[in-house]
Amino acid sequence: MSLQFWLTTLVVVASPGIGVVYTLAAGLSRGARASLVAAFGCTLGIVPHVAAALLGLAAILHASALAFAALKYAGVAYLLFLAWCALREGGALRVERVEDRRSDVRIVVDAILANVLNPKLSIFFVAFLPQFVSSGEARPLLRMLELSAAFMAATFVVFALYGVFAASVRDHVIARPRVLAWLRRSFAAAFGALAVRLALTEE
C-alpha cells in the first residue's frame, strides 16, 4: 500500500469527528477499557459502509436524494440523542468511579450506530478507495477489501490512542466536579455540533 494511502488515511481518521468524540467521551467517563471498546465499536461501524461500497449500495444512496436524506436525519437524531445523554450523564457515557464491564455492549452499540447512521461515510468509500485501485488490477474486489481492512485497522489504532489518552487523565477529571460538568457540557455541545454539520451536508 502506498505512502499516499496511509497519509490520507491517517489524516481522515485522526480528524475530529463522531468516532473521535465518542471514544474520548468513553475514555473520560468510563476508563481505558471503555475507550478501547468504543474504538472497536466505531471500527465495526465502518463495516456496513464498506459492504455498501462494494455492493454498489452507496452509489444508490448517492443517486437517491430521499434515501440520503432519510439516513442523514436518522444520524442527526441519534447524535442529538448522544448529546442529551452526555448532558444528563446517562447511557453509556455515564461517569463511573469504577470501570463497569456490563456497559460494554451498550458502548459498542452506540458507537456502531453513530457511524452506521452517517451516509457520508459510504460515499467516502466510493470516492476514496477506488483511487488506490489501479485500472489493471487483476482482482479489484480483493484489493478494495485489503484497503478497507487497512483503513479499519488505522481507525482502531488511532481511536484507541485517543481513548487511552483520555482515560489517563480521567482520575484528575472525576476528582473535580466543575471540570467534569464542563466536560459533560463540552461533549454534549460537540455531539450537537456534529449533528448540525451532518444536517447541513449535501450529497
Backbone bond lengths (Angstrom), bond angles and torsions (degrees), N, CA, C in turn:
res aa  C-N    CA-C-N  psi(-1)  N-CA   C-N-CA  omega(-1)  CA-C   N-CA-C  phi
1 M - - - 1.465 - - 1.522 109.21 -
2 S 1.296 116.07 140.33 1.461 121.10 -172.66 1.523 112.51 -74.54
3 L 1.336 113.52 157.67 1.456 119.82 176.14 1.520 110.28 -62.08
4 Q 1.313 116.95 -35.65 1.465 121.10 179.46 1.530 110.84 -61.58
5 F 1.341 115.97 -40.21 1.465 119.89 178.78 1.522 110.40 -61.94
6 W 1.340 116.59 -47.36 1.463 120.05 -177.54 1.523 112.18 -66.24
7 L 1.337 116.46 -39.92 1.466 119.66 179.34 1.528 110.62 -64.64
8 T 1.331 115.49 -45.14 1.470 119.90 179.40 1.524 110.43 -63.41
9 T 1.324 116.11 -42.86 1.459 120.85 179.53 1.520 111.22 -60.65
10 L 1.330 116.90 -46.28 1.463 120.60 -178.52 1.524 111.60 -63.86
11 V 1.330 116.41 -38.37 1.470 119.81 178.32 1.527 110.26 -63.90
12 V 1.328 115.49 -45.19 1.464 120.43 -178.84 1.534 110.83 -65.36
13 V 1.333 116.58 -46.88 1.461 121.63 -176.04 1.528 111.80 -67.88
14 A 1.334 116.80 -41.41 1.471 120.48 -174.90 1.523 113.22 -77.87
15 S 1.332 116.77 -16.86 1.464 119.76 -179.63 1.531 109.99 -65.69
16 P 1.324 117.50 134.90 1.467 120.50 -179.33 1.528 111.87 -56.83
17 G 1.300 115.37 127.35 1.455 121.50 179.33 1.514 109.54 -155.41
18 I 1.315 116.59 -164.07 1.458 120.74 -177.37 1.519 111.84 -57.76
19 G 1.337 116.78 -49.40 1.456 120.76 -177.09 1.514 113.31 -63.30
20 V 1.329 116.09 -42.74 1.465 120.39 179.81 1.528 110.49 -62.74
21 V 1.313 116.33 -48.12 1.463 120.62 -178.63 1.529 110.63 -62.18
22 Y 1.333 116.67 -43.08 1.461 119.58 -178.83 1.525 111.47 -65.43
23 T 1.337 117.18 -41.61 1.465 120.81 -179.74 1.523 111.27 -66.69
24 L 1.318 117.38 -41.57 1.463 120.89 175.88 1.528 111.17 -60.37
25 A 1.323 115.38 -44.60 1.465 120.13 -180.00 1.525 110.94 -63.07
26 A 1.328 117.07 -40.33 1.465 120.90 179.64 1.524 110.41 -65.10
27 G 1.326 117.06 -42.28 1.454 120.78 179.64 1.509 112.78 -63.97
28 L 1.320 116.47 -42.51 1.461 120.68 -179.39 1.528 112.33 -71.55
29 S 1.312 115.96 -36.38 1.463 118.79 -174.59 1.526 113.31 -86.07
30 R 1.351 116.99 -31.48 1.466 118.23 -171.83 1.517 114.93 -129.40
31 G 1.339 119.03 -6.52 1.453 119.99 174.96 1.519 114.82 107.21
32 A 1.342 114.93 -179.51 1.458 121.92 -173.84 1.525 112.79 -61.92
33 R 1.324 116.69 -43.81 1.463 119.72 -179.52 1.525 110.72 -59.56
34 A 1.323 115.92 -44.93 1.466 120.01 -179.48 1.521 111.01 -63.37
35 S 1.335 117.57 -35.69 1.465 120.25 179.93 1.522 110.44 -66.63
36 L 1.331 117.40 -38.60 1.471 120.81 178.00 1.525 110.30 -68.86
37 V 1.331 116.45 -38.46 1.462 120.45 176.88 1.531 110.26 -63.85
38 A 1.330 116.18 -40.96 1.467 120.92 178.47 1.525 110.66 -64.60
39 A 1.340 116.95 -42.50 1.462 120.91 178.30 1.531 110.23 -61.67
40 F 1.321 116.13 -40.24 1.463 121.34 178.13 1.528 110.27 -64.92
41 G 1.324 116.79 -43.56 1.460 120.66 179.42 1.519 112.36 -63.68
42 C 1.334 116.36 -42.14 1.468 120.27 177.83 1.525 110.75 -62.86
43 T 1.332 115.98 -37.67 1.465 120.29 178.06 1.520 110.79 -66.22
44 L 1.333 116.98 -42.90 1.471 120.68 177.00 1.526 110.91 -61.42
45 G 1.335 115.96 -32.84 1.459 120.27 -179.90 1.517 113.67 -65.03
46 I 1.335 116.29 -13.15 1.464 120.58 178.20 1.527 111.03 -80.99
47 V 1.337 116.67 -27.76 1.470 121.42 -174.12 1.537 113.13 -53.92
48 P 1.352 119.33 -48.07 1.468 117.88 179.56 1.530 113.34 -60.31
49 H 1.340 116.35 -32.87 1.466 119.22 179.36 1.523 111.28 -71.38
50 V 1.325 116.22 -37.35 1.467 120.02 175.58 1.524 109.60 -63.42
51 A 1.337 115.98 -45.43 1.465 120.58 179.10 1.526 110.90 -61.17
52 A 1.336 115.92 -41.18 1.470 119.85 179.26 1.518 110.90 -63.33
53 A 1.329 116.44 -40.60 1.466 120.41 179.80 1.529 110.71 -65.39
54 L 1.335 116.65 -43.32 1.460 120.77 -178.04 1.526 112.35 -69.62
55 L 1.331 116.58 -32.79 1.467 120.81 -178.37 1.521 113.42 -89.62
56 G 1.322 116.24 -5.08 1.460 119.63 179.49 1.510 113.85 86.47
57 L 1.337 117.27 3.36 1.463 119.45 -179.30 1.519 111.82 -68.57
58 A 1.332 116.24 -29.95 1.455 119.80 179.27 1.527 110.89 -64.58
59 A 1.334 116.02 -33.70 1.463 119.89 178.07 1.530 110.36 -65.63
60 I 1.331 115.37 -38.42 1.472 119.98 177.02 1.524 109.48 -64.82
61 L 1.323 115.84 -42.91 1.462 121.12 178.71 1.524 110.38 -60.21
62 H 1.331 115.37 -40.93 1.461 120.62 -179.88 1.528 110.92 -67.50
63 A 1.340 116.24 -35.92 1.468 120.53 -176.89 1.527 112.43 -79.97
64 S 1.321 117.38 -27.13 1.453 120.83 -176.77 1.526 110.68 -99.70
65 A 1.316 115.81 110.32 1.465 120.51 179.87 1.520 110.64 -64.27
66 L 1.337 117.01 -35.68 1.463 121.16 -178.39 1.530 110.84 -66.95
67 A 1.347 116.70 -46.11 1.466 120.89 179.98 1.528 110.45 -63.58
68 F 1.324 115.42 -42.46 1.463 120.14 179.75 1.534 110.33 -62.24
69 A 1.319 116.12 -45.38 1.466 120.53 -178.25 1.526 111.20 -65.90
70 A 1.343 116.92 -40.16 1.462 120.45 -179.58 1.526 110.75 -61.33
71 L 1.329 116.62 -47.27 1.469 120.33 -180.00 1.524 110.79 -68.10
72 K 1.322 115.78 -38.64 1.456 120.12 -179.48 1.524 111.70 -61.71
73 Y 1.320 116.80 -47.11 1.466 118.85 -176.94 1.535 112.27 -74.43
74 A 1.326 116.46 -24.32 1.463 118.70 171.67 1.528 108.85 -65.59
75 G 1.327 115.73 -40.75 1.458 120.78 176.69 1.520 112.15 -64.30
76 V 1.319 116.31 -41.33 1.468 121.21 177.90 1.525 110.05 -60.55
77 A 1.323 116.16 -45.71 1.469 120.50 -179.47 1.528 110.56 -62.12
78 Y 1.324 116.93 -40.27 1.455 119.37 -178.72 1.526 111.63 -69.46
79 L 1.318 117.04 -38.19 1.467 120.10 176.74 1.531 110.77 -63.79
80 L 1.307 116.58 -39.43 1.465 119.67 176.80 1.520 110.89 -65.57
81 F 1.331 116.51 -35.09 1.464 120.62 175.60 1.535 110.15 -63.56
82 L 1.348 116.94 -43.14 1.467 120.42 177.73 1.527 110.66 -63.54
83 A 1.332 116.54 -37.67 1.467 120.26 177.91 1.524 110.14 -62.85
84 W 1.317 115.82 -42.65 1.478 120.51 179.01 1.523 110.70 -63.87
85 C 1.351 116.38 -42.52 1.466 120.58 178.92 1.527 110.96 -63.09
86 A 1.325 116.66 -41.53 1.466 120.27 179.87 1.524 110.34 -65.61
87 L 1.316 116.16 -40.27 1.461 120.70 -177.93 1.525 111.65 -66.49
88 R 1.311 116.38 -40.76 1.469 120.20 -178.38 1.527 111.70 -92.82
89 E 1.351 116.33 4.58 1.460 122.31 179.14 1.522 110.82 56.10
90 G 1.320 114.62 54.51 1.455 119.70 -179.93 1.514 111.82 -125.97
91 G 1.323 116.33 178.28 1.452 121.52 177.63 1.524 112.90 64.78
92 A 1.324 115.15 -150.08 1.464 120.81 -176.10 1.519 112.39 -68.89
93 L 1.335 117.42 -17.21 1.462 120.45 -178.70 1.519 112.56 -96.44
94 R 1.309 116.55 14.01 1.457 120.85 176.30 1.528 109.44 -65.96
95 V 1.318 117.76 132.92 1.463 121.64 -179.01 1.522 110.25 -73.50
96 E 1.335 115.14 129.12 1.462 120.96 178.60 1.520 109.34 -121.89
97 R 1.306 117.22 135.76 1.467 120.92 175.23 1.522 110.81 -68.48
98 V 1.325 115.95 -35.31 1.460 121.86 178.87 1.521 108.11 -118.29
99 E 1.346 117.41 136.45 1.458 121.00 -179.35 1.530 110.30 -61.33
100 D 1.320 114.88 133.53 1.465 120.98 -176.08 1.526 108.82 -118.01
101 R 1.334 116.39 111.28 1.459 120.43 -176.86 1.523 112.48 -71.98
102 R 1.325 116.66 -16.90 1.463 119.02 -178.59 1.523 112.01 -65.46
103 S 1.319 117.87 -19.83 1.460 120.46 -177.53 1.526 112.82 -90.33
104 D 1.343 117.64 1.45 1.459 120.49 -176.32 1.526 112.36 -57.28
105 V 1.329 116.06 -44.57 1.469 119.79 -179.04 1.519 110.20 -62.51
106 R 1.318 117.88 -42.68 1.468 121.66 179.24 1.528 110.82 -61.88
107 I 1.328 116.75 -41.41 1.460 121.15 179.50 1.521 110.19 -63.15
108 V 1.344 116.30 -45.39 1.473 120.77 -179.66 1.522 110.52 -62.63
109 V 1.330 116.49 -45.67 1.473 120.76 -178.51 1.529 110.58 -61.36
110 D 1.337 117.16 -46.70 1.462 120.66 179.32 1.533 111.17 -61.54
111 A 1.330 116.19 -41.99 1.462 120.44 -179.05 1.523 110.78 -65.42
112 I 1.331 116.89 -43.19 1.468 120.74 179.24 1.521 110.58 -62.56
113 L 1.337 116.12 -48.01 1.465 119.82 -178.29 1.526 111.78 -62.00
114 A 1.337 116.34 -38.32 1.461 119.83 -179.68 1.528 110.99 -60.24
115 N 1.329 117.20 -37.18 1.464 120.30 179.80 1.524 112.71 -84.88
116 V 1.329 116.68 -38.99 1.466 120.11 -178.45 1.528 111.44 -61.89
117 L 1.333 116.59 -37.02 1.468 120.57 -176.15 1.529 112.75 -86.24
118 N 1.310 116.25 25.79 1.470 120.83 176.14 1.528 108.44 -114.85
119 P 1.332 118.41 98.11 1.469 120.88 -175.24 1.519 113.25 -64.37
120 K 1.323 117.60 -23.75 1.456 120.01 -179.70 1.526 111.62 -65.47
121 L 1.321 116.77 -24.16 1.461 120.18 -178.90 1.526 111.29 -67.85
122 S 1.343 117.02 -41.09 1.463 120.21 177.70 1.520 110.91 -63.70
123 I 1.318 115.28 -44.76 1.461 119.38 -179.68 1.523 110.46 -66.66
124 F 1.330 116.40 -32.95 1.459 120.84 176.95 1.530 110.52 -59.17
125 F 1.334 116.34 -43.58 1.458 118.83 -179.48 1.526 112.25 -67.22
126 V 1.318 116.23 -32.69 1.463 119.64 177.19 1.526 110.56 -66.91
127 A 1.336 116.47 -37.22 1.473 120.57 -177.63 1.519 112.36 -86.83
128 F 1.337 117.86 -29.25 1.463 121.09 -171.43 1.526 113.59 -88.83
129 L 1.317 117.43 -56.99 1.461 120.37 -173.18 1.527 114.74 -62.30
130 P 1.335 118.77 -43.16 1.470 118.42 -177.99 1.535 114.08 -58.27
131 Q 1.326 117.37 -22.62 1.460 120.16 178.91 1.529 112.03 -63.01
132 F 1.324 115.88 -23.31 1.460 120.60 -175.92 1.529 112.20 -107.21
133 V 1.329 115.85 15.12 1.464 121.44 174.04 1.520 107.64 -113.15
134 S 1.318 116.93 113.32 1.463 120.80 -176.36 1.527 110.50 -68.48
135 S 1.327 115.26 153.14 1.462 120.38 -178.62 1.530 112.22 -64.34
136 G 1.343 115.94 -22.78 1.463 119.29 -179.73 1.509 113.74 -96.88
137 E 1.329 116.83 12.99 1.465 121.31 -178.27 1.527 109.82 -62.75
138 A 1.355 116.23 128.15 1.466 120.77 -177.81 1.534 111.51 -68.73
139 R 1.315 116.13 -39.14 1.461 120.33 -179.28 1.529 109.08 -127.51
140 P 1.319 117.54 79.24 1.474 120.72 -176.14 1.528 113.65 -61.47
141 L 1.332 117.13 -36.39 1.465 119.79 -179.28 1.527 110.64 -64.96
142 L 1.329 115.83 -42.98 1.461 120.45 178.25 1.524 110.49 -63.65
143 R 1.318 115.67 -39.16 1.469 120.15 178.99 1.528 110.36 -64.46
144 M 1.332 116.73 -41.22 1.459 120.56 178.17 1.533 110.79 -62.46
145 L 1.319 116.55 -39.20 1.460 120.65 178.56 1.529 110.81 -65.19
146 E 1.329 116.64 -39.78 1.466 120.77 178.74 1.525 110.52 -63.94
147 L 1.318 116.36 -44.76 1.464 120.93 179.21 1.533 111.15 -64.34
148 S 1.319 115.45 -39.78 1.467 120.26 179.01 1.523 110.57 -64.03
149 A 1.338 116.29 -42.73 1.459 120.86 179.41 1.526 110.69 -63.43
150 A 1.328 115.85 -39.42 1.469 120.04 178.64 1.521 110.44 -65.84
151 F 1.327 117.07 -41.48 1.461 121.45 178.49 1.529 110.33 -62.92
152 M 1.330 116.79 -42.16 1.459 120.64 179.81 1.532 111.25 -66.87
153 A 1.335 116.94 -39.19 1.464 120.13 177.98 1.521 110.43 -62.76
154 A 1.330 116.02 -42.93 1.470 120.24 178.46 1.525 110.41 -63.60
155 T 1.322 116.14 -39.39 1.464 120.71 178.33 1.525 111.03 -59.58
156 F 1.329 115.82 -48.01 1.463 119.20 -178.51 1.530 111.37 -62.79
157 V 1.321 116.95 -45.45 1.470 120.72 -177.40 1.525 111.06 -63.18
158 V 1.328 116.92 -48.07 1.465 120.64 -177.73 1.526 110.79 -65.97
159 F 1.331 117.14 -45.67 1.463 120.12 179.37 1.523 111.10 -63.30
160 A 1.345 116.58 -39.42 1.465 120.23 178.78 1.524 110.77 -62.49
161 L 1.327 117.13 -39.45 1.470 120.77 177.84 1.528 110.55 -63.85
162 Y 1.328 115.99 -43.73 1.469 120.11 175.75 1.531 110.11 -57.24
163 G 1.334 115.23 -48.88 1.454 120.28 -175.07 1.517 113.36 -66.75
164 V 1.330 117.01 -42.50 1.466 120.54 179.91 1.527 110.44 -65.43
165 F 1.335 116.11 -37.52 1.468 118.89 176.26 1.527 109.89 -62.25
166 A 1.328 116.64 -44.51 1.470 120.21 179.06 1.522 110.25 -61.52
167 A 1.334 116.44 -41.64 1.460 120.10 -179.45 1.528 111.61 -65.83
168 S 1.346 116.77 -29.88 1.465 120.11 -177.87 1.528 112.59 -66.78
169 V 1.329 116.72 -24.80 1.469 119.77 179.48 1.531 111.12 -104.30
170 R 1.323 115.45 7.70 1.462 121.19 -175.68 1.529 112.48 -59.36
171 D 1.334 116.88 -45.09 1.461 120.13 -177.86 1.530 112.06 -60.52
172 H 1.322 115.91 -36.35 1.464 119.77 178.88 1.527 110.97 -69.11
173 V 1.330 115.05 -31.02 1.465 119.64 -177.86 1.524 111.51 -76.57
174 I 1.349 116.85 -49.50 1.464 118.85 -174.63 1.530 112.36 -71.27
175 A 1.332 115.85 -14.57 1.468 118.74 177.08 1.519 111.48 -82.10
176 R 1.330 117.42 -6.65 1.458 122.43 -179.11 1.530 109.16 -123.72
177 P 1.302 118.23 96.74 1.466 122.44 -176.20 1.530 113.67 -54.01
178 R 1.343 116.74 -38.79 1.468 118.72 -178.81 1.524 111.36 -66.11
179 V 1.338 115.39 -42.28 1.469 119.61 178.18 1.521 109.79 -64.20
180 L 1.321 116.26 -41.76 1.455 121.30 179.31 1.523 111.29 -60.95
181 A 1.320 116.21 -43.47 1.464 120.58 178.69 1.527 110.83 -64.61
182 W 1.330 115.76 -39.86 1.474 119.97 179.06 1.520 110.79 -65.04
183 L 1.337 116.69 -42.04 1.464 120.61 179.13 1.522 111.28 -65.23
184 R 1.332 116.16 -40.33 1.457 120.27 179.19 1.523 110.37 -60.71
185 R 1.322 115.84 -44.39 1.473 119.44 177.58 1.525 111.43 -66.68
186 S 1.333 116.45 -35.77 1.469 120.84 179.73 1.522 111.07 -65.34
187 F 1.337 116.63 -43.18 1.464 119.44 178.61 1.525 110.94 -67.45
188 A 1.319 116.87 -37.93 1.460 119.81 176.79 1.526 109.95 -62.23
189 A 1.331 116.12 -42.49 1.465 120.78 178.72 1.522 110.88 -65.30
190 A 1.352 116.14 -38.19 1.468 120.04 -179.85 1.527 110.60 -65.40
191 F 1.328 117.62 -44.82 1.462 120.25 177.13 1.529 110.55 -63.15
192 G 1.322 116.34 -39.64 1.462 119.85 177.48 1.512 111.76 -63.25
193 A 1.334 116.68 -42.03 1.466 120.77 179.25 1.526 111.29 -65.37
194 L 1.330 116.16 -39.10 1.467 119.74 176.93 1.524 110.89 -64.90
195 A 1.333 116.15 -35.27 1.469 120.06 177.66 1.526 110.59 -64.97
196 V 1.326 115.64 -42.68 1.465 119.98 179.14 1.525 110.37 -65.16
197 R 1.335 116.21 -43.10 1.464 119.98 179.96 1.520 111.25 -62.43
198 L 1.341 116.54 -40.81 1.455 120.08 177.70 1.522 111.03 -65.86
199 A 1.331 116.12 -40.33 1.469 120.06 -179.12 1.530 111.42 -63.96
200 L 1.315 116.71 -30.12 1.468 120.36 -177.53 1.531 113.80 -89.64
201 T 1.328 117.17 -5.64 1.461 119.31 -178.72 1.521 110.98 -73.97
202 E 1.302 113.63 147.97 1.461 120.76 176.11 1.528 107.99 -109.68
203 E 1.322 116.03 167.10 1.474 119.77 179.31 1.522 109.58 -63.80
